[in-house]
Amino acid sequence: MSAETETNAMGSDAFIVALYEGLLNRSPDAVGLESFQHMIDGGVSLAEIMRLVVNSQEFREQQAASNYHATPPAPSGTPAFSDYSPPPDEAGRSYARRLQSGFLNRYCAGEQVLDVGFSGYDNPDRKTALPHAIGIDLNYPGYDGRHLPFEDGSVDTVFSSHCLEHIADDHAVIQDWFRVLKIGGFIVCMVPHQALYEKKDALPSDWNMDHKRMYTPASLLASFETALETNSYRVRHLADNDEGFNYALGPGVHSDGAYEIELVIQKIEMPSWTLATSAPEDRPEAVGRTPRFLRWLLPTRDQA
């Protein structure tokens, strides 16, 4: 039985209610229920219905509010971000927005902050992206491009802008960034967006031959998920940054404006338990970490 057939058997009203409660944390209003019911009756796929909900203003606002309150406000005595003039590179391009939104105070205000790969290509004064950060590059004593010369659990934030795509073994580097973090500390990572910067489907990059890979939000998060242990971290922020991006410039023309992915993960104290396992024959295809309330939508291995 397909997911569409199962939905019909269960009732599209039940599907819509589950979607609202699972993603929007509320019951559907009459207008929303009628609208989505009409779309389903008209043959619109479940995947499209879910995409509409996830892209809705209400869902985005809830996610933004969740991210905003994910960590406590910055303590007194934190760096004077407002008095700093950042470098004129990718890290500095969205500095004002991150300052105004509280991003810098939430994720970058600890006492020990590293800016890995800070010198970049457009930073003649070799300024760090943050006023109090320690700039880490290949000429930093004890740094070999992979292992940071800092003790385990000694750093509040590892900040890295447009660096990870230059590193051959990104998983190993992510693991070492994570190693030096304190519990509660953050990795703040920005990389070029394949769809905004590269604007092509495969390497080599037209704009930087040193790029080892292209990232989408999904593939960047997948790199962190592969590198780190389950339940050793939480994702606090994942977003496309297209601030000022000129969508009139297509492939073959260098992009103008911001063209990056922002990811913030927080190191947490791991729980004493591990994930439960099930026999392969009992496991629905591709369920993985799918929320329980949506698992009935996915076909099993035998139904695929």
SETORLUM-956295 format. One record per residue (C-alpha): residue number from 1; residue in three letters; chain; x, y, z. Coordinates in steps of 0.25 Angstrom, whole numbers. Each point is the difference from the previous one (the first is absolute). Layout:
residues N
+-----+--------+--------+-------+-------+-------+
: num : residu : chaine :    px :    py :    pz :
+-----+--------+--------+-------+-------+-------+
: NUM :    ala :      A :     X :     Y :     Z :
...
+-----+--------+--------+-------+-------+-------+
end
This chain:
residues 304
+-----+--------+--------+-------+-------+-------+
: num : residu : chaine :    px :    py :    pz :
+-----+--------+--------+-------+-------+-------+
:   1 :    met :      A :     0 :     0 :     0 :
:   2 :    ser :      A :     6 :    14 :    -4 :
:   3 :    ala :      A :     0 :    11 :    10 :
:   4 :    glu :      A :   -10 :     7 :    -9 :
:   5 :    thr :      A :   -10 :   -12 :     1 :
:   6 :    glu :      A :     3 :    -1 :    15 :
:   7 :    thr :      A :    -4 :    14 :     2 :
:   8 :    asn :      A :   -13 :    -2 :    -7 :
:   9 :    ala :      A :    -3 :   -12 :     8 :
:  10 :    met :      A :     4 :     8 :    13 :
:  11 :    gly :      A :    -7 :    12 :    -4 :
:  12 :    ser :      A :     6 :    13 :    -6 :
:  13 :    asp :      A :    -6 :     8 :    12 :
:  14 :    ala :      A :     9 :    -8 :    10 :
:  15 :    phe :      A :    12 :     2 :    -9 :
:  16 :    ile :      A :    -2 :    15 :     0 :
:  17 :    val :      A :    -2 :     0 :    15 :
:  18 :    ala :      A :    12 :    -8 :     2 :
:  19 :    leu :      A :     8 :    10 :    -9 :
:  20 :    tyr :      A :    -5 :    12 :     8 :
:  21 :    glu :      A :     3 :    -6 :    14 :
:  22 :    gly :      A :    13 :    -6 :    -4 :
:  23 :    leu :      A :     6 :    12 :    -7 :
:  24 :    leu :      A :    -8 :    12 :     4 :
:  25 :    asn :      A :    -3 :    -4 :    15 :
:  26 :    arg :      A :   -15 :     3 :    -2 :
:  27 :    ser :      A :   -13 :    -6 :    -5 :
:  28 :    pro :      A :    -4 :     5 :   -15 :
:  29 :    asp :      A :    -9 :    11 :    -1 :
:  30 :    ala :      A :   -13 :    -1 :    -9 :
:  31 :    val :      A :     6 :     7 :   -11 :
:  32 :    gly :      A :    13 :    -8 :     0 :
:  33 :    leu :      A :    -7 :   -13 :     1 :
:  34 :    glu :      A :    -9 :     3 :   -12 :
:  35 :    ser :      A :    11 :     6 :    -8 :
:  36 :    phe :      A :     9 :   -12 :     2 :
:  37 :    gln :      A :   -11 :   -10 :    -2 :
:  38 :    his :      A :    -4 :     6 :   -13 :
:  39 :    met :      A :    15 :    -1 :    -5 :
:  40 :    ile :      A :     0 :   -15 :     4 :
:  41 :    asp :      A :   -13 :    -2 :    -7 :
:  42 :    gly :      A :     6 :     7 :   -12 :
:  43 :    gly :      A :    12 :   -10 :    -1 :
:  44 :    val :      A :    11 :     8 :     7 :
:  45 :    ser :      A :    10 :    -9 :     6 :
:  46 :    leu :      A :     3 :    -2 :    14 :
:  47 :    ala :      A :    14 :     5 :    -2 :
:  48 :    glu :      A :    -5 :    13 :    -6 :
:  49 :    ile :      A :   -10 :     2 :    12 :
:  50 :    met :      A :    12 :    -2 :    10 :
:  51 :    arg :      A :     9 :     9 :    -8 :
:  52 :    leu :      A :   -11 :    11 :     0 :
:  53 :    val :      A :    -1 :    -1 :    15 :
:  54 :    val :      A :    15 :     0 :     3 :
:  55 :    asn :      A :     2 :    12 :    -9 :
:  56 :    ser :      A :   -12 :     8 :     6 :
:  57 :    gln :      A :     3 :    13 :     8 :
:  58 :    glu :      A :    -6 :    -6 :    12 :
:  59 :    phe :      A :     9 :   -12 :     0 :
:  60 :    arg :      A :    12 :     9 :    -3 :
:  61 :    glu :      A :    -3 :     9 :    12 :
:  62 :    gln :      A :    -1 :   -11 :     9 :
:  63 :    gln :      A :    13 :    -5 :    -4 :
:  64 :    ala :      A :     6 :    14 :     2 :
:  65 :    ala :      A :    -6 :     1 :    13 :
:  66 :    ser :      A :     5 :   -14 :     4 :
:  67 :    asn :      A :    14 :     4 :    -4 :
:  68 :    tyr :      A :     0 :    13 :     7 :
:  69 :    his :      A :    -3 :    -6 :    13 :
:  70 :    ala :      A :     9 :   -12 :    -1 :
:  71 :    thr :      A :    10 :     6 :     9 :
:  72 :    pro :      A :     0 :    11 :    11 :
:  73 :    pro :      A :     4 :    14 :    -3 :
:  74 :    ala :      A :    14 :     4 :     0 :
:  75 :    pro :      A :     6 :     3 :    14 :
:  76 :    ser :      A :     5 :    14 :     4 :
:  77 :    gly :      A :    14 :     3 :    -4 :
:  78 :    thr :      A :    -1 :    -7 :   -14 :
:  79 :    pro :      A :     8 :     6 :   -12 :
:  80 :    ala :      A :    -5 :    14 :    -5 :
:  81 :    phe :      A :    -4 :    -6 :   -14 :
:  82 :    ser :      A :    -7 :    13 :    -3 :
:  83 :    asp :      A :    13 :     8 :     1 :
:  84 :    tyr :      A :     8 :   -10 :   -10 :
:  85 :    ser :      A :     3 :     2 :   -15 :
:  86 :    pro :      A :     0 :   -14 :    -6 :
:  87 :    pro :      A :     9 :    -4 :   -12 :
:  88 :    pro :      A :    -6 :     3 :   -14 :
:  89 :    asp :      A :    -2 :   -15 :    -3 :
:  90 :    glu :      A :   -11 :   -10 :     1 :
:  91 :    ala :      A :     1 :     0 :    15 :
:  92 :    gly :      A :    -2 :    15 :     1 :
:  93 :    arg :      A :   -11 :     1 :   -11 :
:  94 :    ser :      A :   -11 :    -4 :     9 :
:  95 :    tyr :      A :     6 :     5 :    13 :
:  96 :    ala :      A :   -10 :    11 :     2 :
:  97 :    arg :      A :   -12 :    -9 :    -1 :
:  98 :    arg :      A :     6 :   -10 :     9 :
:  99 :    leu :      A :     2 :    11 :    10 :
: 100 :    gln :      A :   -14 :     5 :    -1 :
: 101 :    ser :      A :    -6 :   -14 :     1 :
: 102 :    gly :      A :     7 :    -4 :    12 :
: 103 :    phe :      A :     7 :   -11 :    -7 :
: 104 :    leu :      A :    14 :     5 :     5 :
: 105 :    asn :      A :    -4 :     1 :    14 :
: 106 :    arg :      A :    -7 :   -14 :     0 :
: 107 :    tyr :      A :    11 :    -8 :    -6 :
: 108 :    cys :      A :    13 :     8 :     0 :
: 109 :    ala :      A :     1 :     8 :    13 :
: 110 :    gly :      A :     8 :   -10 :     8 :
: 111 :    glu :      A :    14 :     3 :     6 :
: 112 :    gln :      A :     8 :   -10 :    -9 :
: 113 :    val :      A :    -4 :     1 :   -15 :
: 114 :    leu :      A :     8 :    -5 :   -12 :
: 115 :    asp :      A :    -1 :     5 :   -14 :
: 116 :    val :      A :     5 :   -11 :    -8 :
: 117 :    gly :      A :     5 :     4 :   -14 :
: 118 :    phe :      A :    -2 :    14 :     3 :
: 119 :    ser :      A :    10 :     7 :   -10 :
: 120 :    gly :      A :    -8 :    -4 :   -12 :
: 121 :    tyr :      A :     2 :     6 :   -14 :
: 122 :    asp :      A :    -6 :    14 :     2 :
: 123 :    asn :      A :     6 :     4 :    14 :
: 124 :    pro :      A :    13 :     8 :    -2 :
: 125 :    asp :      A :     0 :     4 :    14 :
: 126 :    arg :      A :    -1 :   -14 :     5 :
: 127 :    lys :      A :   -12 :     4 :     9 :
: 128 :    thr :      A :    -8 :   -11 :     7 :
: 129 :    ala :      A :   -15 :     0 :    -2 :
: 130 :    leu :      A :    -2 :     3 :    15 :
: 131 :    pro :      A :     6 :    10 :     9 :
: 132 :    his :      A :     5 :   -10 :    10 :
: 133 :    ala :      A :     3 :   -12 :    -8 :
: 134 :    ile :      A :    13 :    -7 :    -2 :
: 135 :    gly :      A :     4 :    -1 :   -14 :
: 136 :    ile :      A :     4 :   -14 :    -4 :
: 137 :    asp :      A :     7 :    -2 :   -14 :
: 138 :    leu :      A :    11 :    -9 :    -5 :
: 139 :    asn :      A :    11 :     9 :     6 :
: 140 :    tyr :      A :    -6 :    -1 :    14 :
: 141 :    pro :      A :    10 :    -7 :    10 :
: 142 :    gly :      A :    -4 :   -15 :     1 :
: 143 :    tyr :      A :   -11 :     0 :   -10 :
: 144 :    asp :      A :     2 :   -10 :   -12 :
: 145 :    gly :      A :   -13 :     3 :    -7 :
: 146 :    arg :      A :    -8 :   -11 :     7 :
: 147 :    his :      A :     3 :     0 :    15 :
: 148 :    leu :      A :    -2 :    12 :     8 :
: 149 :    pro :      A :    11 :     2 :    10 :
: 150 :    phe :      A :   -10 :     2 :    12 :
: 151 :    glu :      A :    -4 :    -9 :    11 :
: 152 :    asp :      A :   -13 :    -9 :     0 :
: 153 :    gly :      A :   -12 :     8 :     5 :
: 154 :    ser :      A :     7 :    13 :     1 :
: 155 :    val :      A :    -7 :     9 :   -11 :
: 156 :    asp :      A :   -13 :     7 :     0 :
: 157 :    thr :      A :    -2 :     2 :   -15 :
: 158 :    val :      A :     7 :    -5 :   -12 :
: 159 :    phe :      A :    -4 :    10 :   -11 :
: 160 :    ser :      A :     4 :    -4 :   -15 :
: 161 :    ser :      A :    -4 :     8 :   -12 :
: 162 :    his :      A :     2 :    -5 :   -14 :
: 163 :    cys :      A :    11 :   -10 :     5 :
: 164 :    leu :      A :    -6 :   -14 :     1 :
: 165 :    glu :      A :    -2 :    -1 :   -15 :
: 166 :    his :      A :    15 :     1 :    -2 :
: 167 :    ile :      A :     4 :   -12 :     9 :
: 168 :    ala :      A :     1 :   -14 :    -6 :
: 169 :    asp :      A :    -5 :    -7 :    13 :
: 170 :    asp :      A :   -11 :     8 :     5 :
: 171 :    his :      A :    -5 :   -11 :     9 :
: 172 :    ala :      A :    14 :     0 :     8 :
: 173 :    val :      A :     0 :    15 :     1 :
: 174 :    ile :      A :   -14 :     1 :     5 :
: 175 :    gln :      A :     3 :   -11 :    11 :
: 176 :    asp :      A :    12 :     8 :     4 :
: 177 :    trp :      A :    -8 :    13 :     1 :
: 178 :    phe :      A :   -10 :    -7 :     8 :
: 179 :    arg :      A :    11 :    -6 :     9 :
: 180 :    val :      A :     5 :    13 :     5 :
: 181 :    leu :      A :   -14 :     5 :     3 :
: 182 :    lys :      A :    -5 :     2 :    14 :
: 183 :    ile :      A :   -14 :    -7 :     3 :
: 184 :    gly :      A :    -9 :    11 :    -4 :
: 185 :    gly :      A :     9 :     6 :   -10 :
: 186 :    phe :      A :    -3 :     2 :   -15 :
: 187 :    ile :      A :     6 :    -3 :   -13 :
: 188 :    val :      A :    -4 :    12 :   -10 :
: 189 :    cys :      A :     3 :    -4 :   -14 :
: 190 :    met :      A :    -3 :     7 :   -13 :
: 191 :    val :      A :     3 :    -6 :   -14 :
: 192 :    pro :      A :    -4 :     4 :   -14 :
: 193 :    his :      A :   -13 :    -5 :    -5 :
: 194 :    gln :      A :     0 :    -8 :   -12 :
: 195 :    ala :      A :   -12 :     6 :    -6 :
: 196 :    leu :      A :     4 :    14 :     3 :
: 197 :    tyr :      A :    15 :     1 :    -1 :
: 198 :    glu :      A :     4 :   -12 :   -10 :
: 199 :    lys :      A :   -13 :     0 :    -7 :
: 200 :    lys :      A :     4 :   -13 :    -7 :
: 201 :    asp :      A :    -2 :   -15 :     4 :
: 202 :    ala :      A :    14 :    -5 :     1 :
: 203 :    leu :      A :    14 :     4 :     3 :
: 204 :    pro :      A :    10 :     6 :    -4 :
: 205 :    ser :      A :    -5 :    14 :     5 :
: 206 :    asp :      A :     1 :    11 :   -10 :
: 207 :    trp :      A :     4 :    10 :    10 :
: 208 :    asn :      A :     9 :    -7 :     9 :
: 209 :    met :      A :     8 :   -12 :    -4 :
: 210 :    asp :      A :     4 :    -4 :    14 :
: 211 :    his :      A :   -14 :    -4 :     4 :
: 212 :    lys :      A :     0 :   -14 :     3 :
: 213 :    arg :      A :   -16 :    -2 :     0 :
: 214 :    met :      A :   -13 :     8 :    -2 :
: 215 :    tyr :      A :   -10 :     1 :    12 :
: 216 :    thr :      A :   -15 :     1 :     1 :
: 217 :    pro :      A :    -6 :     1 :    13 :
: 218 :    ala :      A :    -3 :   -15 :     0 :
: 219 :    ser :      A :    14 :    -4 :    -3 :
: 220 :    leu :      A :     6 :    10 :    10 :
: 221 :    leu :      A :    -9 :    -6 :    11 :
: 222 :    ala :      A :     3 :   -14 :    -5 :
: 223 :    ser :      A :    15 :     2 :     1 :
: 224 :    phe :      A :    -2 :     4 :    15 :
: 225 :    glu :      A :    -9 :   -11 :     2 :
: 226 :    thr :      A :    10 :   -10 :    -5 :
: 227 :    ala :      A :    11 :     6 :     7 :
: 228 :    leu :      A :    -6 :     1 :    14 :
: 229 :    glu :      A :    -7 :   -10 :    10 :
: 230 :    thr :      A :   -15 :     0 :     0 :
: 231 :    asn :      A :    -5 :     8 :    12 :
: 232 :    ser :      A :    14 :     7 :     3 :
: 233 :    tyr :      A :    -6 :    13 :    -7 :
: 234 :    arg :      A :   -12 :     8 :    -4 :
: 235 :    val :      A :    -2 :     8 :   -12 :
: 236 :    arg :      A :    -4 :    14 :     4 :
: 237 :    his :      A :     0 :     7 :   -13 :
: 238 :    leu :      A :     0 :    -4 :   -15 :
: 239 :    ala :      A :    -3 :    11 :   -10 :
: 240 :    asp :      A :     3 :     4 :   -14 :
: 241 :    asn :      A :     6 :    14 :     0 :
: 242 :    asp :      A :    -4 :     7 :   -13 :
: 243 :    glu :      A :     1 :    15 :     6 :
: 244 :    gly :      A :     1 :     9 :   -12 :
: 245 :    phe :      A :     1 :   -11 :   -10 :
: 246 :    asn :      A :    -2 :     4 :   -14 :
: 247 :    tyr :      A :    -8 :   -11 :    -6 :
: 248 :    ala :      A :     1 :     6 :   -14 :
: 249 :    leu :      A :    14 :    -5 :    -1 :
: 250 :    gly :      A :     0 :   -15 :    -5 :
: 251 :    pro :      A :    11 :   -10 :    -2 :
: 252 :    gly :      A :    13 :     5 :    -6 :
: 253 :    val :      A :    -1 :    13 :     7 :
: 254 :    his :      A :     6 :     2 :    14 :
: 255 :    ser :      A :   -11 :     2 :    10 :
: 256 :    asp :      A :    -3 :    13 :     7 :
: 257 :    gly :      A :    -5 :     1 :    15 :
: 258 :    ala :      A :     0 :   -11 :    10 :
: 259 :    tyr :      A :     1 :   -15 :    -5 :
: 260 :    glu :      A :     2 :    -9 :    12 :
: 261 :    ile :      A :    -6 :   -10 :     9 :
: 262 :    glu :      A :     0 :     3 :    15 :
: 263 :    leu :      A :     1 :   -12 :    10 :
: 264 :    val :      A :     1 :     1 :    15 :
: 265 :    ile :      A :     1 :   -12 :     9 :
: 266 :    gln :      A :     1 :    -1 :    15 :
: 267 :    lys :      A :     8 :   -10 :     7 :
: 268 :    ile :      A :    -8 :    -7 :    11 :
: 269 :    glu :      A :     2 :   -10 :    11 :
: 270 :    met :      A :    -3 :   -13 :    -6 :
: 271 :    pro :      A :   -12 :    -8 :     7 :
: 272 :    ser :      A :     3 :   -13 :     6 :
: 273 :    trp :      A :    -9 :    -8 :   -10 :
: 274 :    thr :      A :     2 :    -3 :   -14 :
: 275 :    leu :      A :    -9 :    -1 :   -12 :
: 276 :    ala :      A :    -9 :   -13 :     0 :
: 277 :    thr :      A :     3 :    -9 :   -12 :
: 278 :    ser :      A :   -10 :    -9 :    -8 :
: 279 :    ala :      A :     2 :   -11 :   -10 :
: 280 :    pro :      A :     1 :     5 :   -14 :
: 281 :    glu :      A :   -12 :    -8 :    -4 :
: 282 :    asp :      A :    -8 :     8 :    10 :
: 283 :    arg :      A :     5 :    14 :    -4 :
: 284 :    pro :      A :    -8 :     8 :   -10 :
: 285 :    glu :      A :     8 :     5 :   -12 :
: 286 :    ala :      A :     7 :    13 :     3 :
: 287 :    val :      A :    -7 :     3 :    13 :
: 288 :    gly :      A :    13 :     3 :     7 :
: 289 :    arg :      A :    -3 :    12 :     9 :
: 290 :    thr :      A :   -13 :     3 :    -6 :
: 291 :    pro :      A :   -10 :     5 :    10 :
: 292 :    arg :      A :    -9 :   -11 :     6 :
: 293 :    phe :      A :   -13 :     7 :    -5 :
: 294 :    leu :      A :     5 :     0 :   -14 :
: 295 :    arg :      A :     5 :   -14 :    -1 :
: 296 :    trp :      A :   -13 :    -6 :    -4 :
: 297 :    leu :      A :     1 :     8 :   -13 :
: 298 :    leu :      A :    13 :    -7 :    -5 :
: 299 :    pro :      A :    -1 :   -13 :    -7 :
: 300 :    thr :      A :     6 :   -12 :     6 :
: 301 :    arg :      A :    11 :    -8 :    -8 :
: 302 :    asp :      A :   -10 :   -10 :    -5 :
: 303 :    gln :      A :    -9 :    11 :    -5 :
: 304 :    ala :      A :    10 :     8 :    -7 :
+-----+--------+--------+-------+-------+-------+
end
